[in-house]
Amino acid sequence: MKRRIHTMMAIAAASALALSACSDGGNRDGTDGEGGGGGGDTLRIGTKYDQPGLGLKDGDTMTGFDVDVAKYIADKLGYGEDQIEWVEAPSAQRETLLQNKQVDIIVATYSITDERKEVVSFAGPYFISGQDLLVRADEDRIEGPEDLNGLNLCSVSGSTSAARIKEDFAEEVQLIEQPGYSECLQFLTGGEVDAVTTDDIILAGLAAEAGGGDMRVVGNTFSEERYGVGIPQDSDQCEEITDAINEMIDDGSWQEFIDTNTEGVDYSPSADNPPTPDACE
């Protein structure tokens, strides 16, 4: 009798373990547990939640160029949109999110730099941005930063963009700081300032969100930012992501994403676009 009870208990325990394994759903880190792409339950993608035209969260809806790029890459890695777990990735937290394995990839206007490559890895670039100016559509005095002497320039508090213009191009420019770019756009359309500055595609996205027709991006960039897909240093997905970026460019999706997210704005990416991704290290 005791032997029968012990046998029944063993069967019950084994059944519980099997049920637990089935309900666990496998690895939740966006991989199949063997380092390859696809096959996991979700792909955790870090992006911005507050950049119109690039990464914007409105309720449960994510929109923007970076979001479209991320969805395309996810598809090529074997993940449907319903398998994407979006994670907010503010600029100051991106390295930490990757190092702590809180995300699998980051697509968030994330510039590739040697300093960052000491702690994380990158695939790409998928876009070459640069500091530029947003002006009113009928503005004919401003074609570059050197034209801003005696004029009013708006940038966000804490940003170095406007200070760079004053130091390097136009000592007599009047700097106007605002808490956010939406306030700068209000000042621009209202005539309180003559230009707004930050990366060109960010300006285009902001203008598109605001209606766009009465503003234009000057199109004379004076810095270079190489946006890449951030990945943990021990990730083996660089080659797959690079292949996805190349395919996105070749099949026309890259240009479609640019056009959709800057619709209504007089904007064209710099001549360095679309870029050729770097070889994986």
RONURO-936887 format. One line per field, with one value per residue: residue in one letter; x, y, z of N, C-alpha, C in turn. Coordinates in steps of 0.2 Angstrom, whole numbers. Example, Ala and Ser with C-alpha at 12.3 -4.5 7.8 and 13.67 -1.06 7.14 Angstrom:
<tordrens>
residuo	c(a s)
n.c1	c(66 64)
n.c2	c(-28 -11)
n.c3	c(39 35)
ca.c1	c(62 68)
ca.c2	c(-22 -5)
ca.c3	c(39 36)
c.c1	c(66 64)
c.c2	c(-16 0)
c.c3	c(39 39)
</tordrens>
This chain:
<tordrens>
residuo	c(m k r r i h t m m a i a a a s a l a l s a c s d g g n r d g t d g e g g g g g g d t l r i g t k y d q p g l g l k d g d t m t g f d v d v a k y i a d k l g y g e d q i e w v e a p s a q r e t l l q n k q v d i i v a t y s i t d e r k e v v s f a g p y f i s g q d l l v r a d e d r i e g p e d l n g l n l c s v s g s t s a a r i k e d f a e e v q l i e q p g y s e c l q f l t g g e v d a v t t d d i i l a g l a a e a g g g d m r v v g n t f s e e r y g v g i p q d s d q c e e i t d a i n e m i d d g s w q e f i d t n t e g v d y s p s a d n p p t p d a c e)
n.c1	c(4 10 19 12 6 17 21 10 12 24 21 12 20 29 20 16 28 30 18 22 33 27 19 27 32 44 60 60 68 68 74 78 84 96 104 100 91 73 60 57 46 43 50 59 59 68 63 60 47 42 45 39 36 47 48 34 22 5 -8 -11 -4 10 20 31 47 58 51 44 56 60 50 51 64 61 52 60 68 60 48 32 21 13 21 30 37 36 47 50 64 73 85 96 96 99 110 111 99 102 113 109 100 87 81 80 84 88 80 81 84 98 114 129 144 161 163 151 152 161 153 141 135 133 122 121 125 107 102 108 110 110 114 102 92 75 64 52 41 41 53 67 80 88 99 108 118 126 119 112 115 110 97 84 85 78 80 79 79 95 100 114 114 110 120 131 130 130 144 151 147 138 140 132 119 103 99 85 78 67 56 52 52 39 35 45 41 29 33 40 31 23 31 40 53 66 71 73 83 90 93 91 81 73 68 60 51 44 39 30 21 15 8 15 15 18 31 49 63 79 90 104 115 126 133 136 127 126 114 111 106 105 112 115 132 136 127 122 116 119 123 111 103 109 108 94 93 99 91 79 82 85 73 64 57 63 64 50 46 53 46 32 33 37 28 21 30 44 56 71 82 100 113 121 112 102 111 126 127 139 152 149 157)
n.c2	c(-6 6 7 9 22 30 29 35 48 51 51 62 73 73 76 89 96 95 102 115 117 118 129 139 145 146 155 172 182 186 178 161 154 149 158 163 173 176 164 166 171 185 201 213 230 244 261 279 288 300 308 315 309 300 292 289 287 285 282 265 264 265 276 282 285 278 268 262 257 248 239 233 227 218 210 203 196 187 190 194 209 208 202 210 219 235 246 260 271 282 295 295 283 272 264 258 250 241 235 229 219 223 226 220 225 242 256 271 285 284 287 281 279 280 280 275 262 255 250 245 237 240 239 244 261 265 277 293 308 325 341 354 367 373 383 396 393 404 410 419 423 414 402 394 391 402 413 418 428 441 437 427 412 396 383 368 368 364 358 357 361 374 382 378 384 397 398 393 398 410 423 433 429 427 418 408 399 385 374 363 356 358 370 378 377 383 396 399 398 408 419 424 418 415 403 386 373 357 339 335 326 325 338 338 328 334 345 339 333 345 349 355 362 376 377 374 363 368 361 361 353 353 345 328 313 297 286 271 253 249 235 222 219 206 200 191 195 205 203 198 209 219 214 215 229 233 226 233 246 242 237 248 251 259 272 274 274 286 296 294 298 311 318 332 341 352 343 334 320 321 320 309 299 285 276 266 251 248 235 221 219)
n.c3	c(0 4 -5 -17 -14 -13 -27 -33 -28 -34 -48 -48 -44 -55 -65 -62 -63 -77 -81 -76 -84 -97 -95 -93 -105 -111 -114 -109 -114 -127 -136 -142 -132 -137 -142 -154 -166 -165 -161 -147 -135 -134 -140 -133 -135 -134 -135 -139 -131 -132 -143 -157 -173 -173 -161 -153 -140 -139 -130 -132 -144 -154 -163 -177 -185 -180 -173 -184 -190 -180 -179 -192 -191 -181 -187 -197 -188 -184 -177 -174 -173 -162 -154 -149 -136 -130 -123 -113 -117 -111 -115 -106 -100 -108 -110 -98 -98 -108 -103 -91 -97 -99 -110 -127 -139 -144 -152 -154 -158 -156 -155 -163 -154 -149 -136 -130 -136 -128 -118 -123 -138 -156 -171 -187 -195 -196 -200 -204 -195 -192 -184 -187 -193 -190 -198 -201 -215 -225 -222 -227 -224 -218 -220 -215 -200 -198 -202 -191 -183 -173 -173 -165 -157 -153 -141 -131 -114 -106 -117 -128 -140 -145 -139 -145 -158 -155 -150 -161 -173 -174 -165 -160 -159 -152 -138 -134 -122 -119 -110 -117 -134 -140 -135 -141 -154 -154 -151 -163 -173 -169 -170 -161 -160 -172 -177 -173 -166 -167 -170 -187 -192 -180 -179 -191 -188 -177 -183 -192 -184 -179 -190 -200 -213 -212 -209 -212 -214 -214 -220 -220 -213 -199 -191 -187 -183 -180 -181 -173 -170 -154 -145 -132 -127 -128 -137 -151 -162 -171 -185 -191 -188 -196 -208 -210 -209 -221 -231 -228 -233 -247 -252 -252 -241 -231 -236 -237 -224 -219 -227 -223 -210 -210 -217 -225 -222 -227 -230 -233 -231 -227 -239 -235 -233 -239 -226 -227 -217 -204 -203 -193 -177)
ca.c1	c(0 14 23 7 5 23 21 6 15 29 18 9 25 31 15 17 34 28 14 26 37 23 16 33 32 51 64 57 73 68 78 76 89 102 107 98 85 67 58 55 39 43 56 59 62 68 62 57 39 40 48 34 39 52 45 29 17 -1 -12 -7 -1 17 22 37 52 61 46 44 62 61 45 54 69 58 49 65 71 55 43 26 20 10 26 35 36 39 50 53 71 75 92 101 95 99 116 109 94 105 118 105 96 80 78 85 87 86 80 79 89 104 120 135 150 166 162 146 154 164 149 136 136 128 121 120 119 101 101 113 107 114 111 100 87 69 62 45 41 43 59 72 86 92 101 113 119 130 115 108 117 105 91 82 85 75 81 77 84 99 103 120 113 110 126 136 129 133 151 155 144 135 141 127 113 100 97 79 77 61 56 52 51 33 35 49 37 24 37 42 25 20 36 44 59 67 73 73 88 92 94 86 75 69 64 55 45 40 35 25 16 12 4 21 15 21 38 53 70 84 93 111 117 133 136 134 125 125 109 112 102 109 112 120 139 136 122 124 111 122 123 104 100 112 105 87 93 101 85 74 84 85 66 61 54 67 61 43 46 54 40 26 34 39 23 19 36 49 62 75 88 106 116 124 107 102 118 129 129 146 153 149 163)
ca.c2	c(0 12 8 12 29 33 29 40 54 53 53 69 78 74 80 96 99 95 107 121 119 120 136 144 149 147 160 178 187 188 173 154 151 146 164 165 177 173 158 167 174 192 205 219 235 251 267 285 288 307 311 315 307 296 287 292 283 288 276 259 265 267 278 286 282 273 263 258 253 243 234 230 223 213 205 200 192 182 192 198 215 206 199 216 222 241 248 267 271 289 295 294 276 267 259 254 245 235 231 225 215 224 226 216 230 249 260 277 291 281 289 277 283 275 279 270 255 252 246 241 236 243 237 250 265 265 284 299 314 331 347 358 373 373 390 397 392 410 413 419 425 409 396 390 394 408 418 419 434 446 434 423 405 392 376 365 369 359 356 360 363 382 385 376 388 404 398 391 401 416 425 438 426 428 411 408 392 383 367 357 358 360 377 381 377 389 403 399 400 415 425 426 416 415 397 381 369 350 335 337 322 327 344 336 325 339 350 335 332 351 351 355 366 383 377 370 361 372 356 362 350 355 340 321 309 290 282 264 249 246 229 221 217 198 198 188 197 210 201 198 216 222 211 218 236 233 224 239 251 240 236 254 253 265 279 275 276 293 300 294 301 318 321 339 345 352 340 329 318 323 316 303 294 280 275 259 249 246 228 219 218)
ca.c3	c(0 5 -12 -21 -12 -16 -34 -35 -27 -39 -54 -47 -44 -62 -69 -60 -66 -84 -82 -75 -90 -102 -94 -92 -111 -113 -112 -110 -116 -134 -140 -140 -127 -140 -144 -161 -167 -166 -157 -141 -134 -135 -142 -129 -139 -131 -139 -135 -130 -132 -149 -163 -179 -171 -156 -149 -137 -138 -127 -134 -151 -155 -170 -178 -189 -176 -172 -190 -191 -175 -182 -198 -189 -177 -192 -200 -183 -183 -172 -176 -169 -156 -149 -147 -129 -130 -116 -114 -117 -111 -117 -100 -97 -113 -109 -92 -100 -112 -98 -86 -100 -98 -117 -131 -144 -143 -158 -151 -160 -152 -159 -162 -152 -147 -129 -129 -138 -123 -114 -127 -145 -161 -178 -191 -194 -201 -202 -203 -194 -190 -181 -192 -191 -192 -198 -205 -223 -229 -220 -233 -222 -214 -224 -211 -193 -198 -203 -185 -179 -172 -173 -159 -158 -147 -140 -125 -108 -105 -123 -130 -148 -146 -137 -151 -163 -153 -150 -167 -180 -173 -158 -159 -159 -145 -136 -130 -119 -117 -107 -122 -141 -142 -133 -146 -160 -153 -152 -170 -177 -166 -172 -155 -162 -179 -178 -168 -168 -164 -175 -192 -192 -175 -181 -196 -185 -173 -188 -195 -179 -178 -196 -205 -219 -212 -207 -216 -211 -218 -224 -220 -207 -197 -187 -189 -178 -184 -177 -173 -166 -148 -142 -127 -129 -129 -142 -157 -167 -175 -192 -193 -188 -201 -215 -210 -211 -228 -234 -227 -238 -253 -254 -252 -234 -227 -239 -236 -217 -219 -230 -219 -203 -211 -221 -225 -220 -232 -227 -236 -227 -230 -244 -232 -232 -234 -225 -227 -210 -202 -202 -186 -174)
c.c1	c(4 17 18 6 11 23 16 8 20 26 15 14 28 26 15 22 33 24 17 30 33 21 21 34 39 54 61 62 73 72 75 80 95 106 105 92 79 66 56 48 39 50 55 63 62 67 60 50 37 43 43 38 45 50 40 23 11 -6 -8 -4 6 18 28 42 56 57 45 50 62 56 48 59 66 55 54 69 66 49 38 25 17 15 31 32 40 41 53 60 74 83 97 101 97 105 114 104 97 110 114 100 89 77 83 88 85 86 77 84 96 111 126 141 155 165 157 148 158 160 143 139 131 128 119 126 113 99 107 110 112 111 109 95 80 66 55 46 43 49 64 79 91 93 106 114 122 125 111 110 112 98 90 81 83 78 79 82 88 103 109 120 114 117 131 136 132 141 154 153 142 135 135 120 110 97 90 78 70 61 56 51 45 32 39 45 32 27 39 36 22 25 40 51 60 68 73 79 88 93 89 80 70 65 59 49 41 36 29 19 12 8 9 21 18 28 42 60 75 88 101 114 124 135 134 133 123 120 110 107 107 107 117 127 139 131 125 120 113 121 116 101 103 109 98 88 95 95 80 76 83 78 62 57 57 64 54 42 47 49 34 27 36 34 21 24 41 55 65 81 94 108 119 119 105 110 120 130 136 146 152 156 164)
c.c2	c(6 13 11 20 33 34 34 47 56 55 60 74 79 77 87 99 100 101 114 122 121 127 141 148 149 153 167 183 189 183 166 150 148 152 166 169 173 167 160 170 181 195 211 224 241 256 273 285 295 311 310 313 302 290 290 287 287 282 270 259 268 270 281 282 277 267 258 254 247 237 230 225 217 207 200 195 187 183 196 204 213 203 204 218 229 243 256 267 279 289 293 287 270 262 255 248 239 231 226 220 216 225 222 220 237 253 266 283 290 282 284 281 278 274 274 263 252 248 243 240 239 239 244 254 264 272 289 305 319 337 351 364 372 381 390 396 398 413 413 422 420 403 392 394 400 414 420 425 439 443 429 416 401 385 374 366 363 356 360 363 370 385 384 382 395 404 397 395 408 419 430 435 426 421 411 400 391 376 362 360 360 368 381 382 383 396 404 402 407 421 427 424 415 408 392 376 363 346 336 333 323 333 342 333 329 343 346 334 339 353 353 360 373 383 372 369 364 367 357 360 352 351 333 316 302 286 275 260 247 239 227 218 210 196 196 190 202 209 201 205 220 220 214 225 237 231 230 244 249 239 242 256 259 271 280 277 284 297 300 298 309 321 328 344 346 350 334 327 320 318 310 298 291 278 267 257 247 238 227 217 212)
c.c3	c(0 -2 -17 -20 -15 -23 -36 -34 -32 -46 -54 -48 -51 -66 -68 -63 -74 -86 -81 -81 -96 -102 -94 -99 -114 -111 -114 -112 -123 -138 -138 -135 -130 -143 -151 -161 -168 -161 -150 -141 -136 -137 -138 -133 -135 -136 -135 -135 -131 -138 -155 -169 -179 -167 -152 -147 -136 -136 -128 -140 -151 -162 -171 -183 -186 -174 -178 -191 -187 -177 -187 -196 -185 -182 -195 -195 -181 -178 -175 -171 -163 -151 -147 -140 -129 -123 -117 -113 -117 -112 -112 -98 -102 -112 -103 -94 -104 -107 -94 -90 -99 -105 -121 -137 -142 -150 -156 -152 -156 -156 -157 -160 -149 -139 -127 -131 -133 -118 -117 -134 -150 -168 -181 -193 -199 -203 -200 -202 -193 -188 -187 -189 -194 -192 -201 -212 -227 -227 -225 -231 -219 -219 -221 -204 -193 -200 -197 -181 -179 -172 -166 -161 -152 -147 -133 -120 -107 -111 -125 -137 -149 -144 -142 -156 -161 -152 -156 -173 -179 -166 -156 -159 -152 -143 -132 -128 -117 -114 -112 -129 -143 -141 -139 -152 -160 -154 -159 -174 -175 -168 -167 -156 -169 -181 -172 -170 -163 -170 -181 -193 -186 -176 -186 -193 -180 -177 -191 -190 -178 -184 -201 -210 -218 -209 -212 -212 -216 -223 -225 -214 -205 -191 -189 -183 -182 -179 -178 -169 -160 -146 -137 -130 -131 -134 -148 -163 -172 -183 -195 -193 -194 -208 -215 -212 -219 -233 -234 -232 -245 -256 -254 -245 -230 -229 -237 -228 -216 -222 -226 -213 -204 -216 -220 -223 -226 -229 -232 -232 -230 -235 -242 -232 -239 -233 -226 -220 -210 -202 -195 -183 -171)
</tordrens>
